[in-house]
Amino acid sequence: MAIQGADEKNGPLPGVYRIDPEASRIRFRIRSFFGLFPVKGTFSVGQGRITVAEPESASTAEAVIPVDSFASGNAQRDRHIRSADYLDSALHPEIRFHGGGVRRADGEVTLHGKLTVRGVTRPAVLTLGEVVADGPRLSVRATAIVDRYAFGVTNAKGMTGRRLRIALDVVAVR
């Protein structure tokens, strides 16, 4: 992970950074039709915060993702994914992430936390890529793999991939 910023030696300055929903995006990729075709899309970040702490391992992140922000470029598919068959936005309008526990090992930096989808909470790990602090602004790139079956999203087994590859581009401001 490359850390650049306000304090080159230690990375971003400690404090609370509020996620800017307009500047942040969650991209995903999953295979459909027996792995033949990739489906790509996005979610928006509704709100959240990143707390940079000393020591770094005590840093935390929280985010709320509106399920209705799911977009794949196909309106019919988007409505179906938001339906009770998949994410059930009527009963579960938000996806939530709460992370605490930054770890460095084998050249990787990870943030361990809990992801809640459809009312089911499971462990989740974000692999942090680039973290850039520019004055009061913090930009973070991260990736994760989410097993949809772990959250009870099991419709269309075989037709839709089991694991989503997630890329996060998050901007937060102090």
N, C-alpha and C positions, 0 to 999 in steps of 0.2 A: 504494500500500500504506500502510495506517495502522500505525504503530509506536507502541505505548504501553508504558510500563513503568517499571522501576526507575530508569532514567536517561532521562528524557523526551527529552533532547537526542540521545542515542546509541542508544536502544532497550534491549534486554535486556542484562544484565551478561554479560561474557564468561565462559565456562565450559562444562562438559559437563552437559547435561540428558538424563536418561533418559526415554524415552517410556513413558507409563503406558498399557498395553494396555486397561485397563478404561475409561479415559476417552477413548480415541482410536477413530476410526472412518473407514473409507474407503467412500464411497458412489460408485456408478457408475450410468450410464445408457447404454443402447444401443438402437438400433432393431431390431425383428425383423419378419418377414413383409413384406419389401420396403419397409421404412421406415414401415409403417402403425402399428405398435404399439410404444410405448416399454417397455423392460424395465428395471426399477430393482432395485438390490440393494446389498449391502454385503460388505466384507471386514473382517476384524479385523486389527489390528496385533499381531503376536506379541511383538516386541521391537524396540528401536532406540534411537538417541541422536541428539541434535542438539548440535553443538559450535558455540557462538557465539564468534567470534574477532575479534581486532583485527589487521588491518583486517577489516571486514565481508565482503569478498570471499573471505577465507580460511575462512569458516564452512563447516561440513559437516553432512550428515545421512545416517543409515543407518537402514534399516528392513527387517524381515523380516515377510512376510505369509504366513500359512499358507493354502495353496490350499484346504484343507478348510473354511476359514471362509467360503467363498463362499456367499452366501444371497440368493435372489431371491424367497422366499415361495412357491416351487413346488418341492416335494421332488423330483419326477421330473426337472425341468429342472436343478436343482442337482446331482443325481447325474450327469446327462449332461455338464454343463459340467466337472465334476471328472474325468470319464473321459478315456481316451486320445484321444477325438474332439476334445477342446478342451484343457484345462489339464493333463491327465495327472498327477493328484496322486499316483498310485502311484510314478511314476518321478521326478517333480519336485514334491515336497511344499511347496516354498517359492517365493515370488516375492521378489526382493531389489531394493532400491534403494540406491544409494550416490551421494550428490551432494556436489559440492565445486565452488564457483565461483558465488558470489552476484554477480549483475550488476544494475545499475540503468540503464535506458534508456527514454526516452519515457514516463516516469511509471510504468513497471512494474518490479517487482523479480522476478527469476527465479533459480532454483537449477538449475544444469545438472548432470547426472549420468548414471548408467547404470542401466538397468532390466533385470533378468534374469527371463525368463519361459520356462518349458519348456527351460531350459538355454541359451537364446539371449539374448545381451546386446546391447542397442541404446542409443543416446543417448536421454535423456529430459529434458524441461524442465518444472519445476514453476513456475507463476506464483503468487507469494506474495500473499496478500490481507492479512488482518489478522494482525498479530503483537502479542500482548499479554503483557507480563511483569508478574507480580504476585508480588513477593517471589521465592521459589524456584520458582515455577510459570510455565511458558511455554506459551501457547496459540497455535497457528499454524493458519491456514486457507490452503489452497492448491488450485489446480486444475491439471489436465493433460488432454491428449488422447492416448490410446494407440491406435496402429494395430495391431490384433491380427495382421494379415497379416505385419508386420515380425518377429513372433516365431514364425511358422510355424503360427499358429492360423487355419487357412483353411477349416475345415469350414463347410458351409452358406452358401457365398458366395451373396449375393442374398437369402437368407432371414434372415440375421443381419447387422446392420450391421458395417462394417469398423472404425469408430472408437468407442472407449469414451470417454465424458466422465466424468472422475474428479474428485471433490471430497474433499479430505482435511480432517479436523478432528482435529488432533493436540494432545495435552497432554503436556508433559514437565516433569520436576521435577529441580532441582539437588540 
